[in-house]
Amino acid sequence: MLPKLLALADALPSFNIWAVLLALAAIGIILVARRWTPAVPGMLVAVVACSLVAALAGLPVETIGSRFGGIPQSLPMPALPVFDWERLQAALPHAIGFTLLGAIESLLSAVVADGMTGRRHRSNCELVAQGFANIGSSLFGGICVTGTIARTATNVRAGARGPVSGMLHSLFLLGFMLLAAPLAAYIPLAALAGVLAVVAWNMAEQHAFAVLLRSGPGDALVVLVTFLLTIFRDLMEGIIVGFALGALLFIHRMSQTTAVQLIPEDRADTANGQRSRYEANDPDVVVYRISGAFFFGAASAVGAALENIGAQHRALVIDVSAVPFLDSTAANTLHGVAHKAARRGVRVFITGATPGIQRALLAHDVREPLVEFRADVEAALQS
């Protein structure tokens, strides 16, 4: 068998069969260890075993030492990077992409950890801490990093339950760099390639990919465009375009959840579910109830419905008790409706506005005497 392999290696000088065999061996060790001894770190065993075989057998494969000269045993002195306009222009698109990717991956990693531990993470704390850590790392010549699912899951499976485990992980890496860096020079790059192949396969989440393709045309479009751009173009393009498509899809879906309902005169229910004392024979008052996020994506549809108010009505009641959010476009829409009603001599009541929504309306001059604020529909109908 060995002579055949040597002959094949001589026939294909640009193809290092020993590197391929080491990579396959690393993959096999990881899979076997995961299947039979899940408590043993299979990736570490694979790297150590492949390094010993390559060193003892003298295999002609590249190692970290032969390619990169090894791993430094000390940290450089902290220093501020050089800033200029050209560097800023060149780095800004990549910085935006890394920021989006880092935030998404770190929060996804935190969600996975929550599911494994039963705890709940704090998103703002995660992102702020990651930002400060990356700033500190850059002072020592480091690059930006994120919380990764692979290491987080491995840490949790080993018994970790709190943030101290992540701190210890960093200390172990620092100790390895300071004490065992010379040994890392003997690690074959092929062994690391096998480890990365397993990690990439685990991160692919084929089941989740298939589920997203089946979940709807919008999700399928975002997944496929991001996937294809990442493979055939560039990671940053894939992230930015995918994020933009996802944002458009989210805006469209949110606009579909916003509705404006004309409440019949004989069943103008208040926000607490009680039947109003509004008389059914009073056709001069019209009540509309808006539900869902009232923002620019739904402002035109809501505005078109509200502008149906005619001069024959003496009062228009707009109930926003079921509106959790209202942006400037929505506030301007209500301002235009109120002005139109005022020109026709129609009183406008806004009911159920939360303090946040009321502040947004007041900031856009939606205030008395243009409109009158009431606690609920019942109070407006009694005015």
C-alpha positions as CSV (number, residue, x, y, z in Angstrom):
1,M,0.0,0.0,0.0
2,L,2.8,2.5,0.9
3,P,4.7,2.1,-2.4
4,K,1.4,2.8,-4.3
5,L,0.8,5.9,-2.3
6,L,4.4,7.1,-2.9
7,A,4.1,6.5,-6.6
8,L,0.8,8.4,-6.7
9,A,2.5,11.3,-4.8
10,D,5.4,11.3,-7.3
11,A,3.0,11.3,-10.3
12,L,1.0,14.3,-8.9
13,P,3.7,16.7,-7.6
14,S,1.1,19.5,-7.0
15,F,-1.1,17.1,-5.0
16,N,0.1,16.2,-1.5
17,I,-1.6,13.0,-0.8
18,W,-0.2,12.9,2.7
19,A,-1.9,16.2,3.6
20,V,-5.2,14.7,2.3
21,L,-4.7,11.6,4.3
22,L,-4.0,13.6,7.5
23,A,-7.1,15.7,6.9
24,L,-9.2,12.6,6.4
25,A,-7.6,11.0,9.5
26,A,-8.4,14.1,11.6
27,I,-12.1,14.0,10.4
28,G,-12.3,10.2,11.2
29,I,-10.9,10.7,14.7
30,I,-13.3,13.5,15.5
31,L,-16.3,11.5,14.3
32,V,-15.3,8.4,16.2
33,A,-14.6,10.3,19.4
34,R,-17.9,12.1,19.1
35,R,-19.8,8.8,18.5
36,W,-18.1,6.6,21.2
37,T,-16.5,9.1,23.7
38,P,-18.4,12.3,23.5
39,A,-16.9,13.6,26.8
40,V,-13.4,13.5,25.2
41,P,-12.4,16.6,23.1
42,G,-12.2,14.8,19.7
43,M,-10.8,17.9,17.9
44,L,-7.9,18.2,20.3
45,V,-7.2,14.4,20.1
46,A,-7.2,14.6,16.3
47,V,-4.7,17.5,16.2
48,V,-2.4,15.9,18.7
49,A,-2.5,12.5,16.9
50,C,-1.9,13.9,13.5
51,S,0.9,16.1,14.7
52,L,2.7,13.1,16.3
53,V,2.3,11.0,13.2
54,A,3.5,13.8,10.9
55,A,6.5,14.5,13.1
56,L,7.6,10.9,13.9
57,A,7.1,9.7,10.3
58,G,8.6,12.8,8.8
59,L,5.7,13.3,6.4
60,P,6.3,16.1,3.8
61,V,3.4,18.3,4.9
62,E,3.3,22.0,5.8
63,T,3.0,22.8,9.4
64,I,2.3,26.1,11.3
65,G,6.0,26.5,11.8
66,S,7.0,25.9,8.2
67,R,4.3,28.2,6.8
68,F,4.0,30.9,9.4
69,G,7.1,30.5,11.5
70,G,5.2,29.4,14.5
71,I,3.1,31.2,17.1
72,P,4.6,34.1,19.1
73,Q,5.1,33.6,22.8
74,S,4.4,37.1,23.9
75,L,1.9,39.9,23.4
76,P,2.9,43.0,21.6
77,M,2.9,46.3,23.3
78,P,-0.5,48.1,23.0
79,A,-0.6,50.8,20.3
80,L,-3.2,52.9,18.6
81,P,-3.7,52.1,14.9
82,V,-2.8,54.7,12.3
83,F,-6.0,56.6,11.1
84,D,-6.3,58.4,7.8
85,W,-9.2,59.0,5.4
86,E,-8.0,56.4,2.8
87,R,-7.8,53.6,5.4
88,L,-11.2,54.6,6.8
89,Q,-12.8,54.4,3.4
90,A,-11.2,51.0,2.6
91,A,-12.1,49.5,6.0
92,L,-15.6,51.0,6.5
93,P,-17.6,48.5,4.2
94,H,-15.8,45.5,5.9
95,A,-16.4,47.0,9.3
96,I,-20.1,47.2,8.7
97,G,-20.2,43.7,7.5
98,F,-18.2,42.4,10.4
99,T,-20.4,44.3,12.8
100,L,-23.6,42.8,11.4
101,L,-22.1,39.3,11.3
102,G,-20.6,39.6,14.8
103,A,-23.9,40.8,16.3
104,I,-25.9,38.1,14.6
105,E,-23.5,35.3,15.4
106,S,-22.9,36.3,19.0
107,L,-26.7,36.6,19.7
108,L,-27.4,33.3,18.0
109,S,-24.7,31.7,20.1
110,A,-26.2,33.2,23.2
111,V,-29.7,31.9,22.2
112,V,-28.2,28.4,21.7
113,A,-26.6,28.6,25.1
114,D,-29.9,29.6,26.6
115,G,-31.6,26.6,25.1
116,M,-28.9,24.3,26.5
117,T,-28.7,25.8,30.0
118,G,-32.2,27.1,30.6
119,R,-30.9,30.6,31.4
120,R,-31.7,33.9,29.6
121,H,-28.9,36.2,28.2
122,R,-28.9,40.0,28.1
123,S,-28.5,41.1,24.5
124,N,-27.2,44.6,25.2
125,C,-24.7,43.3,27.7
126,E,-23.4,40.7,25.1
127,L,-22.9,43.2,22.3
128,V,-21.4,46.0,24.5
129,A,-19.0,43.5,26.1
130,Q,-18.0,42.1,22.7
131,G,-17.4,45.6,21.3
132,F,-15.1,46.6,24.2
133,A,-13.3,43.3,23.9
134,N,-12.7,43.8,20.2
135,I,-11.5,47.4,20.8
136,G,-9.0,46.1,23.4
137,S,-7.9,43.3,21.1
138,S,-7.1,45.7,18.3
139,L,-4.7,47.6,20.6
140,F,-2.6,44.5,20.7
141,G,-2.8,43.8,17.0
142,G,-5.7,41.4,17.2
143,I,-8.7,41.1,14.9
144,C,-12.4,41.3,15.7
145,V,-14.1,38.1,16.9
146,T,-17.5,36.9,17.9
147,G,-19.0,34.4,20.2
148,T,-19.1,31.2,18.3
149,I,-21.7,28.4,18.6
150,A,-19.1,25.6,18.3
151,R,-17.0,26.7,21.4
152,T,-20.1,27.8,23.3
153,A,-21.8,24.4,22.8
154,T,-18.6,22.5,23.7
155,N,-18.2,24.6,26.8
156,V,-21.8,24.0,27.9
157,R,-21.5,20.2,27.3
158,A,-18.4,20.2,29.5
159,G,-20.5,21.6,32.4
160,A,-20.2,25.3,32.0
161,R,-23.2,27.4,33.3
162,G,-21.9,30.9,33.7
163,P,-19.6,33.6,32.3
164,V,-16.6,32.5,34.3
165,S,-16.2,29.5,32.0
166,G,-15.6,31.9,29.1
167,M,-13.1,33.9,31.1
168,L,-11.2,30.6,31.9
169,H,-11.3,29.7,28.2
170,S,-9.5,32.9,27.5
171,L,-6.9,32.3,30.2
172,F,-6.2,28.8,28.9
173,L,-5.6,30.2,25.4
174,L,-3.3,32.8,26.9
175,G,-1.4,30.1,28.9
176,F,-1.2,27.9,25.8
177,M,0.3,30.8,23.8
178,L,2.8,31.8,26.5
179,L,3.9,28.2,27.5
180,A,3.1,25.8,24.6
181,A,3.5,28.0,21.5
182,P,6.7,26.1,20.4
183,L,4.7,22.9,20.2
184,A,2.1,24.5,17.9
185,A,4.8,24.9,15.2
186,Y,4.5,21.1,14.7
187,I,0.8,21.1,14.0
188,P,0.1,20.1,10.3
189,L,-2.1,22.5,8.4
190,A,-3.9,19.4,7.0
191,A,-5.0,18.5,10.5
192,L,-6.4,21.9,11.0
193,A,-8.1,21.6,7.6
194,G,-9.9,18.4,8.8
195,V,-11.0,20.2,12.0
196,L,-12.3,23.1,10.0
197,A,-14.2,20.8,7.7
198,V,-16.0,19.2,10.6
199,V,-16.8,22.7,12.1
200,A,-18.0,24.0,8.8
201,W,-20.3,20.9,8.3
202,N,-21.7,21.4,11.8
203,M,-22.3,25.1,11.3
204,A,-24.1,24.5,7.9
205,E,-27.2,23.2,9.7
206,Q,-28.6,21.5,6.7
207,H,-31.9,20.8,8.4
208,A,-32.4,24.5,9.2
209,F,-31.4,25.4,5.7
210,A,-34.1,23.1,4.2
211,V,-36.7,24.4,6.7
212,L,-36.0,28.0,5.6
213,L,-36.4,27.1,2.0
214,R,-39.7,25.5,2.7
215,S,-41.0,28.2,5.0
216,G,-41.9,30.7,2.3
217,P,-40.7,32.5,-0.8
218,G,-39.4,35.5,1.2
219,D,-37.2,33.4,3.6
220,A,-36.0,31.2,0.7
221,L,-35.0,34.3,-1.3
222,V,-33.0,35.8,1.6
223,V,-31.2,32.4,2.3
224,L,-30.4,31.6,-1.3
225,V,-29.2,35.1,-2.2
226,T,-27.0,35.3,0.9
227,F,-25.7,31.8,0.4
228,L,-24.8,32.3,-3.3
229,L,-23.2,35.7,-2.9
230,T,-21.1,34.4,0.0
231,I,-19.8,31.5,-2.2
232,F,-19.4,33.1,-5.6
233,R,-18.8,36.8,-4.7
234,D,-17.7,37.9,-1.2
235,L,-18.7,37.3,2.4
236,M,-19.3,41.0,3.0
237,E,-21.6,41.3,0.0
238,G,-23.6,38.3,1.1
239,I,-24.0,39.7,4.6
240,I,-25.0,43.2,3.5
241,V,-27.4,42.2,0.7
242,G,-28.9,39.4,2.9
243,F,-29.4,41.9,5.8
244,A,-31.0,44.4,3.4
245,L,-33.4,41.8,1.9
246,G,-34.2,40.5,5.4
247,A,-35.1,44.1,6.5
248,L,-37.3,44.6,3.5
249,L,-39.1,41.3,4.2
250,F,-39.6,42.3,7.9
251,I,-41.0,45.7,6.9
252,H,-43.4,44.0,4.5
253,R,-44.6,41.5,7.1
254,M,-45.0,44.1,9.7
255,S,-47.1,46.2,7.4
256,Q,-49.4,43.3,6.8
257,T,-50.1,43.0,10.5
258,T,-51.3,46.6,10.8
259,A,-55.1,47.0,10.4
260,V,-57.6,49.7,10.7
261,Q,-61.2,48.7,11.7
262,L,-64.4,50.7,11.5
263,I,-66.3,49.9,14.7
264,P,-70.0,49.6,14.1
265,E,-72.1,52.1,16.0
266,D,-74.0,49.6,18.1
267,R,-70.8,47.7,19.3
268,A,-68.2,50.4,19.8
269,D,-66.3,48.4,22.5
270,T,-63.8,50.1,24.7
271,A,-60.2,48.9,25.2
272,N,-61.1,46.9,28.2
273,G,-63.8,44.9,26.4
274,Q,-66.9,46.7,27.9
275,R,-69.7,47.7,25.6
276,S,-70.0,51.4,25.0
277,R,-73.1,53.4,25.9
278,Y,-72.8,55.0,22.5
279,E,-76.3,55.3,21.1
280,A,-76.9,53.2,17.9
281,N,-79.1,56.0,16.5
282,D,-76.3,58.6,16.5
283,P,-74.8,58.5,13.0
284,D,-72.6,61.6,13.5
285,V,-69.7,59.8,15.3
286,V,-67.4,57.4,13.6
287,V,-64.9,55.2,15.5
288,Y,-61.8,53.6,14.0
289,R,-59.5,51.3,15.8
290,I,-55.9,50.8,14.6
291,S,-54.1,47.6,15.6
292,G,-50.5,46.7,15.1
293,A,-47.3,48.7,14.5
294,F,-48.2,52.0,12.9
295,F,-45.2,52.9,10.8
296,F,-44.2,54.1,7.3
297,G,-44.9,50.6,5.8
298,A,-48.6,50.8,6.8
299,A,-49.1,54.6,6.9
300,S,-50.6,54.9,3.4
301,A,-53.2,52.1,3.9
302,V,-54.2,53.5,7.3
303,G,-54.3,57.1,6.1
304,A,-56.5,56.1,3.1
305,A,-59.0,54.4,5.4
306,L,-59.1,57.3,7.9
307,E,-59.6,60.0,5.2
308,N,-63.0,58.5,4.3
309,I,-64.4,60.8,7.0
310,G,-67.1,63.0,5.5
311,A,-68.5,66.4,6.4
312,Q,-71.7,64.8,7.7
313,H,-69.9,63.5,10.8
314,R,-69.4,65.7,13.8
315,A,-66.7,63.6,15.5
316,L,-64.0,61.1,14.5
317,V,-62.6,58.8,17.2
318,I,-59.2,57.1,16.5
319,D,-58.4,54.3,19.0
320,V,-54.7,53.5,19.2
321,S,-54.8,51.4,22.3
322,A,-53.7,48.4,20.3
323,V,-50.7,50.2,18.6
324,P,-47.4,49.3,20.3
325,F,-45.3,51.6,18.1
326,L,-45.8,54.7,16.1
327,D,-43.1,56.4,13.9
328,S,-42.9,59.9,12.4
329,T,-44.6,58.9,9.2
330,A,-47.6,57.6,11.1
331,A,-47.7,60.8,13.2
332,N,-47.6,62.9,10.1
333,T,-50.5,60.8,8.7
334,L,-52.6,61.4,11.7
335,H,-51.7,65.1,11.5
336,G,-52.9,65.3,7.9
337,V,-56.2,63.4,8.8
338,A,-56.8,65.8,11.7
339,H,-56.2,68.9,9.6
340,K,-58.6,67.6,6.9
341,A,-61.3,66.9,9.6
342,A,-60.8,70.3,11.2
343,R,-61.4,72.0,7.8
344,R,-64.7,70.1,7.7
345,G,-65.6,71.1,11.2
346,V,-65.2,67.5,12.6
347,R,-63.8,67.0,16.1
348,V,-61.0,64.4,16.3
349,F,-60.4,62.3,19.4
350,I,-57.3,60.0,19.9
351,T,-57.9,57.4,22.6
352,G,-55.7,54.8,24.3
353,A,-52.4,56.5,23.5
354,T,-49.5,55.3,25.6
355,P,-47.1,57.9,26.9
356,G,-44.6,57.1,24.2
357,I,-47.1,57.4,21.4
358,Q,-48.5,60.6,22.9
359,R,-45.0,62.1,23.0
360,A,-44.4,61.2,19.3
361,L,-47.7,62.8,18.4
362,L,-47.1,66.0,20.3
363,A,-43.6,66.3,18.7
364,H,-45.4,66.4,15.3
365,D,-48.0,69.0,16.5
366,V,-50.8,66.5,16.9
367,R,-52.2,68.3,19.9
368,E,-55.1,70.3,21.1
369,P,-57.1,72.0,19.7
370,L,-56.4,70.0,16.5
371,V,-57.1,66.7,18.4
372,E,-58.3,65.8,21.8
373,F,-56.8,63.0,23.8
374,R,-59.0,60.7,25.9
375,A,-58.2,57.5,27.9
376,D,-60.5,55.3,26.0
377,V,-63.3,55.2,23.4
378,E,-66.0,55.5,26.1
379,A,-64.6,58.8,27.4
380,A,-64.4,60.2,23.9
381,L,-68.0,59.2,23.1
382,Q,-69.2,61.0,26.3
383,S,-67.5,64.2,25.4
